[in-house]
Amino acid sequence: MKNLLFGLIATVLFAFNGNAQKITQESVRLQLAQGMSDFTISLKPAFDKTTNVEDFKKTITGSWYSKIPKEGNDLLNASYKLLISKTSQAEILKSYNGKEMAVALLYIHNLSVKGVKTDGSELFGGTTGDFNPYAANAVSAKCRWYQLSCWIKEIFGDEGGGKIMDTIVTVLTILIAGL
């Protein structure tokens, strides 16, 4: 089973029960918005200690900063914009379109397809197993802010996470093509 993706997008995924659910563009957007809301909340301690977006990213990524790929950079920028505008969780759920979260999910999925065993840190310039000072000092949750596979297992269990990821990646690929 693939161990992929970082902690922030786990809440983006749907909990499937025994009955088939109709997956709609709005249901995917809502799950991506929930993931963005949770991700943004997890980064608020870093935001509170910084005065601009570059300091924010440096605080979160540490020595990884110079290697952040576009997908991770865009996600951090979107999170910073939500924090600086003091956007509420309810407003994020209502209005966030999901684009940056979906692109981030696909980035990590593509690494996994290439055979990279990732915990999600690559999205933010790291390498799986690298030390990240923000993760070590600022996060009290069981999973680090960038470990999607950890969040998936925490929420859906080992088997459910794999099934959900396969379905979500397929749906997101189709939806992003339409953006």
N, C-alpha and C positions, 0 to 999 in steps of 0.2 A: 504494500500500500504506500502510496506517495505521502511523504511527510513534506508538506509544502505550506508556504504562506505564513505571514507574520501575524501577531496578536491583534492588531487593530481592526482587521476586516472580518474576524470571526463572527461578530454580532451582525454582520451584513448578511450572513447566510440564513436560509430558511430552515425551520425545524419541520421536517417532513414526518408525517405520521403514516399509519398503514394505508390511509386513503390517499389516492392521487389528488394533487392540488393543481389547479390551473395556474400556471405561472404567467403573470401579466407584466407589462412594462412598468406599471405603477407599483406592483408588489416588489419588483427588483429595485426600483428607485427608492422605495421606502426602506428596504433592508440596507441599501448602500447609505442612505441618509442616517439610519441608526448607527451604522458603523462609523460614519464621519463624526457623528455626535459623540460617541464613546471615545474615539481616537482623540478628538479635540479636547475633551475633558481630561484625558490622561496626560495631555501636554500642557495643561494650564499652569502647573508649578514652574515650568521652564519659562512660559510666557510672562509670569509675574516677576521674574528676575531679569528680564531683558527690556530693551527700549526700541528695538527695531527687528525686522524680519531676519536679517543676516545673523544678528546676535542670538536670536531665537533658534535658528537652525544650528548654529555652532554649539550652543548649550546642549541641545538634544543629541547631536551626532558626534560631538567631540572631534577626535582625530579623523573621523570618517568624512568630515565636512567637504573636503576638496574632491571627494569621489562620488558625491550624490548624483545618481542618474536623473534625467529629466522627470521621470515618473515619480520618484520620491520627492524631488524638489517641488513639483507641482502640488503634490499632496500636502507637504509642509506649508507651502504658500497659502493654499486654500484654508488650512486649519488656522494659520496665523490671522488671515482676514476675518474669519469667524470670531476669533478671540478678541481682536482689536475692536471689532464692531459690537462686541458683547452680545452676539446672537444667542438667543435662548435655545435650549434643546428642542422645544416645541417648534420654533421657527426653522431650525435646521431640518427637522422631520418634514415640515410643511413645504420648504422651498428648495432644499439642496437637490441638484439634479443627478448626483452620483458619478459624474464623469471621472474625477480624479481617483476616487476609490475603485472604480471599475478598471481603469487603466493600471492602477497599482496591482490589483488582483491578477490581471492578465500578465503583467511583468513577472511576477513571482511564479505564476503558472508556467510561463515560457522558460524560465530558468529550470524549473523542475523537469519539463519535457526534455531539456538539453542534458539532463542527468545531474544537475547541480543539487546537492542535498542542502536545502536552505531552511533557515529559521526565520527568514524575512529581513534580516539585517542588510542584505544586499540592496534592497530597495532604498536604503539610506546611506549607501557608500561603504558598508561594512562587509565582512566575510563571516559566515557562520562560525561561531565560536569566539569571535573577537570580543574584547572587553569594551563595554560602552558605559562611561561614567554616569550618564543620566539614568540609564536602566538600573544601575547598581544603587544609586542614591535616592532617586525620586519616586520610584514606583513601589507601592505596597501590595499590589495585586500579585496573585500567584504567577501570572504570565507577564513577561516583559511587554512593553508597549509595541514592539515590532514583531512579536511572535504569533502570527496568525494560526499556525498549526496547533500551538498550545491552547489558544482560545477555542478553536474548533473542537478539540478533544474535550476541553472543559465543559463546553455547552452541549455538544451533541454526542459525545462518546467516540471511541476510536473508529468503530465501523461506520457510524452515521456521518462523521466528518468527511470520509472519503467519498461516499455516495453524494453528499451534498456538494462537495467541491466539483466533482465531475459535471453535475447538473448545472451549477452556477456558471462555471467557465463556459459551457456551451451556450447558455442563455446570454451571458454578458458579451460574448463574441458577436452574437447576432445583433444585440442591442447597440453595441458601440459602433458597429458598421453603419447603423442608422443615424448616429449623432452628427 
